Amino acid sequence: MGPETTTATEVEGRHLVLTNLGKVLFPEAGLTKADVIDYYVRIAPVLLPHLAGRPVTFVRCPDGVGGGCFFEKRLPRGAPEWLRAINVPRSSRVDAPAIHAPAIRAPEIADLPSLVWAANLAALELHVPLWRVRSPGERGPFDQMVFDLDPGPPATIVECCAVAQVLVDVLAEKGLSTVRAKTSGKKGLQLYAALEPPRIPESVREEAMRIARAAERDHRDLVVAKMRKDLRPGKVFIDWSQNVPAKTTVAAYSLRALARPSVSTPVTMAEVAACAAGGDPHALRFGPEEVLARVERLGDLFDTG
């Protein structure tokens, strides 16, 4: 199949034109746009529930991961009329009100045709906020709290797993016992606490900040909660600042735009503990086929239902 192949297809009753299916998007692995679309089609049953109702920010790489990638929050020109869009706030201020103008229109990827359309744009990464839309033009409260654990070399995901165990215990003490972990798909780990009932952003951000700073105070040899990069070498930065309405985190099961394809992969707390104890930074690194096999075997580890 040549790189200029154009294919008309139908996905769940929606007509789509797929372009340049033979273009190599991950040169080191030889993965083409067709391979990317195939992955997203196969992972869709567990991915789509985590995207539905949330505006999606793309990381697009039209010329592959080595050809320059860019974030795209706005609904791209030429999007099909049937694609749903969500109003999102421009500001990342915590006190930004429920969505009002000025706002931008972002795509909602809630079904398979929308996902295939996005993958055809070479939207390799899919990022979402901590809220779902409640009604047209209105942002709902946060249904999740997130801690993005970022290791400062020579620290690795191994140290992130140790910090995650500390945070899980603290969250349980605060009544937040439904906690899920996933790899960032790069070098770190992300920890999510389900909020039931959902909460207003201000309270989530404040609590996340307090938890991170307490972890820093109690584990100064391992944890840093301040943004300063000069404090991070050899420690794990707990980024609590993602807990604001306009910020996004890579979605579970999203590809990452790296030289070799990896996936932001849900993992069990037993796997987190094993990684912390075993010291192997490669233990929680998964590619697309490995993730598909995990889902076949384990189901959706990110499902709180």
Backbone bond lengths (Angstrom), bond angles and torsions (degrees), N, CA, C in turn:
res aa  C-N    CA-C-N  psi(-1)  N-CA   C-N-CA  omega(-1)  CA-C   N-CA-C  phi
1 M - - - 1.468 - - 1.526 109.13 -
2 G 1.300 119.78 120.51 1.452 123.64 -177.33 1.499 111.47 -75.43
3 P 1.335 116.41 159.56 1.470 120.20 -177.10 1.512 113.34 -65.54
4 E 1.344 118.90 -20.41 1.460 120.22 -177.42 1.522 112.46 -95.04
5 T 1.314 117.02 11.88 1.463 120.42 -178.93 1.524 111.02 -60.92
6 T 1.305 115.63 134.46 1.463 121.80 173.76 1.519 107.35 -121.30
7 T 1.314 115.65 130.82 1.458 120.48 -175.46 1.520 109.77 -129.96
8 A 1.311 116.31 125.03 1.470 121.20 172.36 1.523 107.79 -87.26
9 T 1.304 115.75 134.14 1.453 119.27 -178.36 1.521 109.74 -145.67
10 E 1.320 116.26 170.03 1.464 122.08 176.86 1.512 108.13 -126.36
11 V 1.310 116.11 129.62 1.462 122.01 179.56 1.518 107.94 -124.53
12 E 1.307 115.47 112.22 1.469 121.38 -179.60 1.523 111.86 49.12
13 G 1.310 115.26 44.06 1.455 121.05 176.04 1.518 115.01 84.66
14 R 1.318 118.15 -1.87 1.468 121.68 178.82 1.522 108.79 -102.53
15 H 1.328 116.40 134.82 1.461 121.56 179.84 1.521 109.78 -88.18
16 L 1.325 115.77 129.33 1.449 122.12 -179.62 1.524 109.83 -132.42
17 V 1.319 116.08 147.31 1.463 121.49 172.84 1.524 107.03 -113.82
18 L 1.319 116.05 115.40 1.460 122.19 -179.41 1.523 108.91 -95.18
19 T 1.322 116.28 134.17 1.464 120.36 -172.96 1.523 111.86 -121.62
20 N 1.323 114.66 150.44 1.472 121.80 173.33 1.529 112.39 50.37
21 L 1.319 115.68 46.04 1.462 119.89 -175.12 1.518 112.85 -63.52
22 G 1.302 117.21 -25.34 1.457 120.19 -179.09 1.513 114.48 -86.56
23 K 1.348 117.59 -1.43 1.464 119.81 -178.17 1.529 109.57 -66.89
24 V 1.331 116.11 131.15 1.457 120.97 -179.97 1.531 108.91 -80.91
25 L 1.323 116.29 119.78 1.462 121.75 -179.01 1.522 112.60 -99.97
26 F 1.329 116.96 -24.97 1.469 122.23 176.43 1.523 107.53 -122.90
27 P 1.336 118.08 85.35 1.469 121.06 -172.29 1.522 114.60 -57.06
28 E 1.333 118.32 -40.43 1.466 119.44 -176.84 1.522 111.83 -64.30
29 A 1.315 116.90 -30.80 1.462 120.72 -180.00 1.523 112.64 -101.18
30 G 1.348 116.83 -9.91 1.457 120.32 -179.28 1.514 114.06 73.58
31 L 1.354 118.02 19.16 1.461 120.33 -178.83 1.525 110.30 -81.34
32 T 1.320 114.93 131.91 1.458 121.87 -178.27 1.523 110.67 -99.19
33 K 1.332 114.75 174.20 1.460 118.68 175.10 1.524 110.55 -60.12
34 A 1.318 117.82 -37.18 1.469 120.45 176.76 1.523 110.85 -59.46
35 D 1.334 117.24 -39.24 1.464 120.69 178.17 1.526 111.09 -65.97
36 V 1.332 116.41 -39.72 1.466 120.68 178.83 1.528 109.92 -63.34
37 I 1.332 116.63 -46.77 1.465 120.01 178.46 1.522 110.18 -60.73
38 D 1.331 116.63 -42.12 1.466 120.52 179.74 1.526 110.76 -60.75
39 Y 1.341 117.36 -43.16 1.466 119.55 178.27 1.518 110.57 -60.17
40 Y 1.324 116.55 -48.31 1.462 118.74 -176.50 1.530 112.15 -66.33
41 V 1.317 117.83 -33.37 1.467 119.99 175.48 1.525 110.34 -64.20
42 R 1.315 116.46 -42.71 1.468 120.52 -176.03 1.534 112.58 -74.39
43 I 1.328 116.93 -30.93 1.469 120.21 -179.16 1.530 111.18 -89.05
44 A 1.314 117.95 -7.99 1.467 122.53 -173.02 1.528 114.45 -51.98
45 P 1.339 120.42 -41.46 1.476 118.37 -177.02 1.520 114.23 -58.24
46 V 1.339 118.18 -31.62 1.465 119.01 178.48 1.526 112.23 -98.39
47 L 1.316 118.04 -22.86 1.464 121.09 179.90 1.520 112.33 -76.77
48 L 1.321 117.68 -47.07 1.461 121.45 -170.83 1.535 114.01 -58.05
49 P 1.339 119.85 -38.55 1.467 117.77 178.29 1.530 113.84 -59.92
50 H 1.329 117.96 -24.13 1.456 120.99 -179.56 1.530 112.16 -88.27
51 L 1.328 116.73 -7.56 1.458 121.67 177.01 1.525 112.65 -103.86
52 A 1.328 116.78 -29.81 1.463 121.28 -172.93 1.526 111.50 -58.59
53 G 1.327 115.45 132.34 1.456 121.28 178.45 1.516 114.17 82.19
54 R 1.322 117.16 -0.04 1.467 120.73 -179.18 1.530 109.40 -118.12
55 P 1.331 118.80 137.97 1.459 119.84 172.92 1.524 109.37 -66.39
56 V 1.320 117.04 140.01 1.457 121.15 -176.78 1.530 109.98 -110.11
57 T 1.311 115.18 131.55 1.463 121.68 171.33 1.520 107.86 -100.09
58 F 1.321 116.23 130.37 1.459 121.26 -179.64 1.524 110.70 -93.67
59 V 1.326 116.31 148.80 1.461 121.87 157.07 1.521 105.55 -109.97
60 R 1.328 114.92 107.94 1.461 120.96 -175.67 1.525 110.97 -99.72
61 C 1.324 114.59 139.63 1.469 121.54 179.67 1.530 108.10 -133.60
62 P 1.328 118.05 73.27 1.474 120.66 -174.52 1.524 113.83 -58.94
63 D 1.336 117.22 -29.61 1.465 121.09 179.75 1.521 112.00 -106.97
64 G 1.313 116.31 21.60 1.452 120.49 179.45 1.511 112.02 90.36
65 V 1.339 115.60 172.06 1.460 120.15 -173.19 1.523 112.87 -67.52
66 G 1.317 117.46 -19.67 1.452 119.67 178.69 1.515 113.36 -96.35
67 G 1.314 116.71 -0.93 1.463 120.04 -173.21 1.505 115.24 -103.63
68 G 1.324 117.33 11.15 1.458 120.03 -179.28 1.515 111.74 98.52
69 C 1.308 116.46 116.99 1.464 122.68 179.99 1.524 109.04 -116.07
70 F 1.322 116.23 158.51 1.464 119.66 -179.31 1.519 110.56 -149.24
71 F 1.348 114.20 150.13 1.458 120.17 175.17 1.528 109.00 -79.13
72 E 1.304 116.11 142.96 1.457 121.25 174.73 1.517 109.13 -137.08
73 K 1.339 115.57 111.93 1.461 121.27 179.11 1.526 111.51 -93.06
74 R 1.304 116.36 -32.19 1.464 120.36 -175.35 1.526 111.53 -78.52
75 L 1.310 115.12 151.62 1.452 120.34 172.01 1.527 108.42 -61.55
76 P 1.328 118.94 119.56 1.466 119.97 -175.59 1.521 112.41 -64.73
77 R 1.312 115.04 151.22 1.458 119.98 173.58 1.523 109.66 -60.26
78 G 1.313 115.05 145.66 1.456 119.36 179.00 1.510 114.02 82.04
79 A 1.343 117.39 5.19 1.463 119.55 177.07 1.524 109.44 -62.39
80 P 1.315 117.71 143.04 1.468 119.66 -179.53 1.528 112.06 -61.10
81 E 1.311 116.21 149.58 1.464 120.95 -176.97 1.521 112.20 -62.00
82 W 1.331 116.25 -28.11 1.461 119.05 -176.37 1.539 112.83 -80.39
83 L 1.328 117.29 -9.38 1.454 119.75 -178.49 1.524 110.02 -72.79
84 R 1.307 117.03 128.28 1.448 120.57 -179.73 1.530 110.89 -79.32
85 A 1.336 115.25 148.92 1.466 121.20 179.48 1.516 109.33 -129.96
86 I 1.331 115.06 156.87 1.466 122.25 -177.61 1.525 108.40 -129.24
87 N 1.327 116.84 137.10 1.465 121.23 173.19 1.521 109.65 -74.93
88 V 1.332 115.89 132.44 1.460 119.09 178.03 1.530 109.17 -127.99
89 P 1.341 117.09 149.71 1.463 119.84 -179.81 1.517 110.68 -70.84
90 R 1.341 115.87 147.77 1.459 119.90 176.47 1.526 111.24 -77.44
91 S 1.311 117.04 -33.00 1.457 121.08 -172.63 1.514 111.06 -86.99
92 S 1.349 115.84 148.12 1.458 120.17 173.20 1.528 110.93 -95.67
93 R 1.348 117.01 8.34 1.460 120.01 178.09 1.516 110.31 -59.72
94 V 1.320 114.90 140.86 1.463 118.62 179.63 1.504 111.36 -66.39
95 D 1.341 115.91 -31.35 1.454 118.92 -175.41 1.522 112.30 -90.39
96 A 1.373 116.37 12.64 1.464 118.65 176.89 1.525 108.35 -58.49
97 P 1.301 118.40 131.46 1.465 120.63 -177.07 1.511 111.07 -71.12
98 A 1.319 115.80 172.43 1.461 119.77 172.78 1.522 107.65 -53.20
99 I 1.308 115.63 154.85 1.456 120.49 -164.64 1.524 113.41 -56.06
100 H 1.339 115.31 121.72 1.451 122.58 173.00 1.516 107.14 -136.45
101 A 1.315 117.74 163.68 1.458 120.74 174.51 1.525 108.01 -64.23
102 P 1.336 120.68 147.80 1.448 122.90 -2.32 1.531 111.57 -77.40
103 A 1.287 116.50 139.21 1.455 122.10 179.41 1.519 107.92 -141.08
104 I 1.306 115.87 167.20 1.458 119.49 174.00 1.518 108.83 -114.50
105 R 1.314 115.28 157.82 1.458 121.55 179.53 1.521 108.37 -98.48
106 A 1.305 116.07 121.44 1.461 121.69 -179.39 1.524 109.27 -116.47
107 P 1.327 117.46 151.65 1.459 119.62 -179.95 1.518 111.98 -72.68
108 E 1.330 115.44 147.78 1.460 121.54 167.87 1.521 106.98 -108.72
109 I 1.307 115.97 124.65 1.466 120.85 -179.38 1.524 107.11 -105.42
110 A 1.323 115.45 88.17 1.459 120.48 -170.96 1.523 113.39 -113.12
111 D 1.334 117.54 -4.94 1.459 119.50 -178.50 1.524 109.24 -145.86
112 L 1.323 115.40 171.34 1.461 120.00 -174.52 1.526 113.08 -64.50
113 P 1.331 120.82 -42.63 1.466 118.48 177.62 1.533 112.58 -58.07
114 S 1.330 117.34 -41.03 1.459 120.73 178.90 1.524 111.18 -64.07
115 L 1.334 116.63 -39.31 1.458 120.76 -179.69 1.527 111.03 -67.40
116 V 1.317 117.19 -42.08 1.467 120.62 178.08 1.525 109.63 -65.03
117 W 1.328 117.24 -40.98 1.465 121.34 177.04 1.525 110.43 -58.10
118 A 1.341 116.76 -45.23 1.467 120.67 -179.83 1.523 110.90 -64.52
119 A 1.321 117.30 -44.91 1.462 120.28 -179.98 1.520 111.13 -62.72
120 N 1.332 117.31 -33.47 1.461 120.43 177.90 1.524 111.78 -67.71
121 L 1.341 117.67 -21.83 1.459 121.92 174.94 1.532 111.42 -80.96
122 A 1.333 116.21 3.68 1.472 121.20 -172.52 1.521 110.92 61.67
123 A 1.344 115.79 35.35 1.466 121.39 171.96 1.527 106.42 -80.06
124 L 1.327 115.36 86.77 1.460 119.59 -174.19 1.516 111.70 -72.29
125 E 1.340 116.34 -37.99 1.462 120.26 -178.90 1.526 110.32 -110.49
126 L 1.337 115.21 143.92 1.462 123.08 179.28 1.528 107.89 -123.89
127 H 1.328 116.69 120.86 1.460 121.85 -177.37 1.522 109.61 -118.64
128 V 1.334 116.69 140.83 1.468 121.13 -176.98 1.526 111.17 -134.74
129 P 1.349 117.46 155.77 1.468 121.29 176.13 1.528 111.20 -84.96
130 L 1.327 115.81 -175.64 1.463 122.26 -176.83 1.521 112.66 -91.85
131 W 1.310 117.68 8.20 1.462 121.50 -177.63 1.517 110.35 -128.24
132 R 1.311 114.80 157.63 1.461 122.33 171.18 1.518 108.32 -111.33
133 V 1.331 116.39 154.20 1.452 119.86 176.24 1.525 108.23 -69.39
134 R 1.314 116.01 137.49 1.461 120.27 -176.91 1.526 110.79 -94.11
135 S 1.323 116.96 -39.19 1.453 123.51 174.87 1.517 105.60 -158.86
136 P 1.331 118.65 164.22 1.470 119.35 -178.07 1.526 111.63 -51.19
137 G 1.338 115.75 124.16 1.451 120.37 178.27 1.507 115.10 80.91
138 E 1.343 118.47 11.62 1.464 119.93 -178.17 1.517 110.00 -137.60
139 R 1.314 115.11 123.61 1.448 121.25 177.51 1.519 110.17 -82.13
140 G 1.306 117.26 135.51 1.449 120.83 176.90 1.514 111.59 -82.65
141 P 1.330 117.41 173.90 1.470 121.14 176.97 1.528 110.80 -72.13
142 F 1.306 116.56 172.57 1.464 121.55 178.25 1.525 109.88 -73.57
143 D 1.319 116.08 132.68 1.463 119.15 173.47 1.528 111.20 -106.15
144 Q 1.352 116.18 3.96 1.461 121.09 178.69 1.524 109.64 -146.24
145 M 1.317 114.81 153.25 1.463 122.62 167.90 1.521 105.94 -117.89
146 V 1.342 117.34 138.36 1.459 119.51 -176.39 1.524 110.81 -126.00
147 F 1.336 114.59 143.64 1.455 122.72 170.19 1.522 107.02 -123.15
148 D 1.327 115.47 118.44 1.464 121.41 179.82 1.525 107.10 -96.67
149 L 1.317 116.62 112.37 1.463 121.96 -174.74 1.526 108.99 -97.67
150 D 1.330 114.79 114.89 1.465 121.23 -172.49 1.533 109.18 -119.21
151 P 1.342 117.45 114.40 1.466 119.25 -177.31 1.523 112.11 -79.85
152 G 1.334 115.75 135.76 1.460 121.03 173.33 1.516 108.50 -93.61
153 P 1.327 118.58 116.48 1.468 120.54 -177.89 1.533 110.84 -48.96
154 P 1.350 116.99 141.82 1.470 127.08 9.68 1.528 114.93 -84.23
155 A 1.327 118.81 6.45 1.468 119.82 173.87 1.530 109.71 -62.77
156 T 1.321 115.80 153.13 1.467 122.36 -178.45 1.520 109.04 -134.41
157 I 1.310 115.50 -168.02 1.466 120.34 176.89 1.525 111.33 -62.65
158 V 1.315 117.18 -21.25 1.474 120.15 177.15 1.530 109.81 -59.59
159 E 1.327 116.39 -48.78 1.469 120.15 177.55 1.525 111.20 -66.16
160 C 1.326 116.87 -33.60 1.470 119.69 175.85 1.519 110.85 -60.46
161 C 1.318 116.45 -39.28 1.467 120.15 179.98 1.523 110.67 -66.32
162 A 1.328 117.08 -37.29 1.466 120.02 177.09 1.525 110.52 -63.95
163 V 1.325 116.96 -42.80 1.461 120.96 178.26 1.527 110.69 -66.06
164 A 1.335 116.92 -38.48 1.470 120.41 178.62 1.521 110.82 -58.80
165 Q 1.313 117.40 -38.66 1.463 119.97 179.28 1.527 111.10 -64.59
166 V 1.319 116.22 -38.39 1.468 120.11 176.39 1.528 110.07 -62.43
167 L 1.330 116.31 -45.75 1.465 120.21 -177.61 1.526 111.65 -66.29
168 V 1.313 117.66 -37.81 1.476 120.54 179.07 1.522 110.13 -59.00
169 D 1.325 117.21 -42.80 1.466 120.24 179.35 1.529 111.08 -64.75
170 V 1.323 116.84 -41.61 1.471 120.45 179.68 1.530 110.24 -65.29
171 L 1.316 116.65 -44.07 1.463 120.36 -179.96 1.527 111.33 -62.45
172 A 1.329 116.72 -39.74 1.463 120.28 178.17 1.524 110.57 -61.67
173 E 1.333 117.09 -39.59 1.469 120.56 178.03 1.518 111.52 -62.70
174 K 1.333 116.63 -26.67 1.461 121.35 -179.53 1.533 112.05 -93.95
175 G 1.321 116.87 10.64 1.458 121.02 177.80 1.514 114.14 83.06
176 L 1.325 116.88 9.52 1.466 120.88 178.97 1.524 108.17 -104.25
177 S 1.320 115.18 82.21 1.463 120.04 -172.89 1.525 113.16 -96.15
178 T 1.348 117.69 -12.96 1.464 119.85 177.72 1.519 108.06 -90.66
179 V 1.321 115.15 92.22 1.461 122.36 -175.04 1.517 108.93 -120.43
180 R 1.317 115.35 134.32 1.469 121.07 178.27 1.514 108.92 -123.48
181 A 1.307 115.24 147.63 1.462 120.94 178.62 1.519 109.12 -120.80
182 K 1.329 114.96 148.49 1.457 120.16 171.04 1.518 108.52 -148.35
183 T 1.315 114.88 152.46 1.448 118.21 173.71 1.522 108.12 -71.30
184 S 1.320 116.02 154.08 1.465 118.56 174.62 1.524 110.15 -74.41
185 G 1.333 116.51 -16.87 1.454 120.80 -173.56 1.511 111.51 87.60
186 K 1.334 115.49 -7.43 1.462 121.14 175.12 1.526 107.44 -113.81
187 K 1.327 117.97 -106.24 1.465 118.50 -176.19 1.518 113.78 -115.62
188 G 1.331 117.89 -5.47 1.449 119.91 -173.04 1.514 114.75 -116.75
189 L 1.327 114.14 -165.52 1.463 123.19 -177.36 1.519 107.70 -136.32
190 Q 1.323 116.44 148.01 1.460 121.10 178.14 1.524 109.62 -125.70
191 L 1.314 114.51 134.79 1.457 121.25 -176.96 1.520 108.42 -117.70
192 Y 1.337 116.17 128.94 1.461 122.12 -178.47 1.523 109.52 -119.83
193 A 1.324 115.90 133.98 1.458 121.60 172.77 1.521 108.23 -110.76
194 A 1.315 116.71 124.74 1.461 120.70 178.24 1.523 109.70 -71.57
195 L 1.339 116.29 136.75 1.462 122.07 -179.11 1.522 109.26 -108.96
196 E 1.314 115.63 111.92 1.466 120.38 179.88 1.516 108.60 -134.42
197 P 1.336 118.88 110.67 1.465 124.91 2.88 1.531 111.22 -76.10
198 P 1.346 116.87 163.78 1.463 120.53 176.63 1.524 111.26 -58.54
199 R 1.340 115.65 156.70 1.458 121.33 -174.43 1.531 110.77 -125.85
200 I 1.332 114.98 161.76 1.458 119.37 176.56 1.537 108.61 -72.01
201 P 1.341 117.42 148.77 1.466 120.49 -175.22 1.525 114.26 -56.44
202 E 1.343 116.95 -39.78 1.462 119.38 -176.39 1.524 111.57 -57.29
203 S 1.320 117.20 -44.95 1.458 120.27 -176.66 1.526 110.73 -69.76
204 V 1.334 116.85 -34.48 1.465 120.43 179.78 1.524 110.21 -67.17
205 R 1.320 115.67 -45.95 1.465 119.87 -179.88 1.521 110.93 -61.54
206 E 1.322 117.12 -44.91 1.456 120.35 -177.89 1.523 111.46 -63.93
207 E 1.325 116.67 -42.02 1.462 118.71 -179.85 1.525 110.86 -68.44
208 A 1.336 117.14 -41.08 1.465 120.27 178.30 1.523 110.59 -60.62
209 M 1.325 116.58 -41.40 1.463 120.98 178.77 1.528 110.51 -62.93
210 R 1.315 117.16 -44.60 1.473 120.31 -179.60 1.525 110.80 -63.01
211 I 1.327 116.53 -41.86 1.471 120.23 -179.55 1.525 110.47 -63.93
212 A 1.328 116.64 -44.87 1.466 120.46 -178.94 1.525 111.24 -64.44
213 R 1.326 116.75 -42.72 1.467 119.77 -178.73 1.522 111.61 -69.17
214 A 1.329 116.88 -33.37 1.465 119.72 176.07 1.523 110.42 -67.26
215 A 1.338 116.38 -39.00 1.468 119.67 177.41 1.525 110.59 -63.82
216 E 1.334 116.48 -38.97 1.465 120.32 177.38 1.530 110.19 -63.93
217 R 1.318 116.94 -43.15 1.463 121.06 -179.04 1.534 111.10 -63.46
218 D 1.320 117.31 -39.58 1.462 121.31 -175.24 1.523 113.42 -86.39
219 H 1.339 117.26 -15.84 1.469 120.50 -176.29 1.531 109.52 -138.71
220 R 1.325 116.28 58.04 1.470 120.68 -173.55 1.531 112.74 -63.47
221 D 1.323 117.03 -23.76 1.458 119.54 -179.98 1.522 111.88 -75.89
222 L 1.326 116.98 -14.56 1.458 120.65 -172.70 1.519 114.34 -123.48
223 V 1.334 117.79 -27.73 1.467 121.80 -167.96 1.521 111.12 -120.79
224 V 1.336 115.31 141.46 1.457 121.56 168.09 1.527 107.53 -131.78
225 A 1.323 116.50 136.24 1.467 121.03 -178.97 1.516 111.54 -115.12
226 K 1.322 117.26 1.68 1.467 121.49 178.96 1.528 109.46 -92.66
227 M 1.341 115.79 152.93 1.457 120.99 -175.94 1.536 113.30 -72.78
228 R 1.319 118.51 -18.95 1.461 121.65 -173.29 1.530 111.55 -60.13
229 K 1.315 116.02 123.64 1.460 120.53 -176.72 1.523 112.48 -71.37
230 D 1.329 117.62 -24.90 1.458 119.28 -179.09 1.524 112.37 -70.95
231 L 1.343 117.41 -11.88 1.461 121.24 178.94 1.532 112.76 -91.70
232 R 1.334 117.30 -6.87 1.460 120.34 -168.40 1.525 116.94 -88.39
233 P 1.331 121.40 -24.75 1.470 119.46 -176.06 1.529 112.82 -52.07
234 G 1.336 115.35 127.50 1.456 121.38 178.26 1.510 115.08 78.26
235 K 1.347 117.26 1.04 1.464 120.96 -179.30 1.522 110.56 -125.10
236 V 1.322 115.22 173.42 1.460 121.46 176.94 1.527 108.30 -107.51
237 F 1.311 115.12 120.61 1.459 120.60 176.07 1.525 108.70 -82.93
238 I 1.328 116.50 120.46 1.465 121.18 174.43 1.523 107.38 -89.90
239 D 1.316 115.76 103.36 1.467 119.63 179.85 1.522 108.71 -87.09
240 W 1.327 114.57 102.46 1.466 120.97 178.69 1.528 110.85 -92.93
241 S 1.345 116.55 -7.72 1.465 120.74 -172.47 1.520 113.48 -73.90
242 Q 1.345 117.30 -7.00 1.457 119.75 177.40 1.527 112.28 -68.13
243 N 1.325 116.39 -12.88 1.461 121.13 -174.78 1.523 112.22 -84.42
244 V 1.334 115.38 56.27 1.457 122.33 173.09 1.524 108.17 -133.93
245 P 1.338 118.38 156.14 1.465 120.87 -169.16 1.521 115.75 -59.50
246 A 1.335 118.68 -36.48 1.456 119.87 -172.06 1.522 113.43 -91.60
247 K 1.330 117.27 -4.24 1.461 118.89 179.67 1.519 110.69 -90.77
248 T 1.317 114.24 154.33 1.458 120.39 -177.65 1.520 109.89 -131.29
249 T 1.337 114.59 159.19 1.461 122.42 175.35 1.517 107.15 -129.78
250 V 1.324 116.31 148.28 1.454 119.52 -178.75 1.535 109.66 -57.22
251 A 1.316 116.09 138.40 1.468 121.38 -176.91 1.521 111.18 -75.01
252 A 1.319 115.52 150.60 1.466 120.28 171.90 1.521 109.38 -57.59
253 Y 1.309 115.96 134.29 1.472 125.74 178.36 1.525 113.77 79.55
254 S 1.341 117.47 2.95 1.454 119.24 175.25 1.523 110.65 -73.33
255 L 1.324 116.04 142.33 1.452 120.59 167.93 1.525 109.80 -65.25
256 R 1.331 116.80 161.30 1.453 122.49 171.40 1.532 108.63 -118.91
257 A 1.307 115.80 142.88 1.468 121.36 -175.13 1.524 110.26 -85.21
258 L 1.321 116.25 69.54 1.451 123.65 178.50 1.526 109.49 -111.36
259 A 1.333 115.84 170.21 1.460 119.63 -179.27 1.527 110.72 -56.53
260 R 1.320 115.98 -45.04 1.467 120.25 173.89 1.521 107.57 -109.29
261 P 1.326 117.75 133.03 1.470 120.22 -173.49 1.521 112.30 -63.84
262 S 1.315 114.89 131.08 1.456 121.04 173.42 1.512 107.50 -132.94
263 V 1.329 115.61 170.46 1.457 121.58 -174.39 1.521 109.20 -132.21
264 S 1.332 116.62 141.09 1.461 121.25 170.40 1.525 107.38 -72.53
265 T 1.328 115.79 105.01 1.460 121.60 -163.14 1.522 113.07 -113.05
266 P 1.331 118.73 122.52 1.461 120.51 173.03 1.531 111.13 -60.63
267 V 1.322 115.58 137.52 1.462 121.37 -179.67 1.526 108.64 -132.60
268 T 1.310 115.78 157.13 1.461 120.65 178.88 1.526 109.60 -81.81
269 M 1.323 116.20 159.48 1.452 119.40 176.38 1.522 110.53 -67.75
270 A 1.326 117.87 -25.52 1.464 120.36 174.00 1.526 110.23 -65.52
271 E 1.333 116.82 -39.14 1.464 120.25 176.89 1.526 110.72 -67.42
272 V 1.324 116.64 -37.17 1.460 120.59 176.70 1.526 110.18 -62.05
273 A 1.324 116.37 -46.08 1.464 120.34 179.75 1.526 111.19 -63.71
274 A 1.328 116.88 -41.07 1.466 120.89 -179.93 1.516 111.26 -64.49
275 C 1.326 116.99 -38.45 1.459 120.89 178.30 1.520 110.48 -66.87
276 A 1.333 116.94 -42.68 1.466 120.77 178.93 1.521 110.87 -62.01
277 A 1.335 116.40 -39.03 1.463 120.54 -178.16 1.524 112.56 -80.32
278 G 1.333 115.89 -33.47 1.460 119.66 -173.36 1.509 114.76 -83.28
279 G 1.337 117.09 -26.92 1.446 120.15 175.64 1.512 115.70 77.92
280 D 1.336 118.20 13.73 1.469 120.65 -178.86 1.522 110.00 -98.86
281 P 1.335 118.97 108.33 1.469 120.64 -177.79 1.523 113.46 -69.11
282 H 1.326 117.25 -10.27 1.462 120.57 179.10 1.537 112.40 -93.58
283 A 1.338 116.11 -4.56 1.466 120.00 -173.44 1.526 112.43 -64.40
284 L 1.331 117.44 -29.47 1.464 120.82 -176.57 1.521 110.94 -115.40
285 R 1.305 116.71 43.38 1.462 121.72 176.89 1.527 107.48 -115.37
286 F 1.330 116.43 122.28 1.462 120.25 -173.15 1.522 110.66 -131.56
287 G 1.331 115.15 138.71 1.450 121.91 173.53 1.517 110.75 -96.45
288 P 1.333 118.16 176.25 1.465 121.65 -175.25 1.531 113.91 -56.62
289 E 1.315 117.87 -47.25 1.465 119.34 -177.61 1.518 111.35 -67.05
290 E 1.327 116.86 -37.23 1.465 120.09 177.15 1.528 110.80 -62.93
291 V 1.317 116.55 -39.85 1.465 120.30 -179.61 1.527 110.50 -67.04
292 L 1.305 116.92 -42.91 1.462 119.96 177.41 1.526 110.65 -59.54
293 A 1.330 116.75 -40.75 1.463 120.42 178.59 1.526 110.74 -66.93
294 R 1.334 117.14 -38.57 1.471 120.50 177.36 1.523 110.99 -62.13
295 V 1.321 116.89 -44.12 1.465 120.18 -179.86 1.522 110.88 -63.72
296 E 1.316 115.79 -39.02 1.466 119.79 177.47 1.536 110.53 -61.13
297 R 1.320 115.58 -36.46 1.457 120.75 -176.37 1.519 113.31 -87.20
298 L 1.336 117.21 -39.86 1.462 121.72 -169.63 1.525 114.50 -110.52
299 G 1.350 116.62 -12.71 1.453 119.14 -173.57 1.518 110.49 76.93
300 D 1.319 116.35 -162.16 1.451 122.20 -177.77 1.526 110.21 -89.92
301 L 1.319 116.06 101.36 1.458 120.27 -179.86 1.523 113.21 -70.28
302 F 1.326 116.52 -9.88 1.462 120.36 179.81 1.522 112.31 -97.33
303 D 1.297 116.72 4.60 1.465 121.53 -178.97 1.523 109.48 -83.25
304 T 1.318 116.60 120.77 1.459 120.54 178.83 1.516 112.24 -88.76
305 G 1.343 116.77 -6.34 1.466 119.24 -179.55 1.497 111.27 -77.92
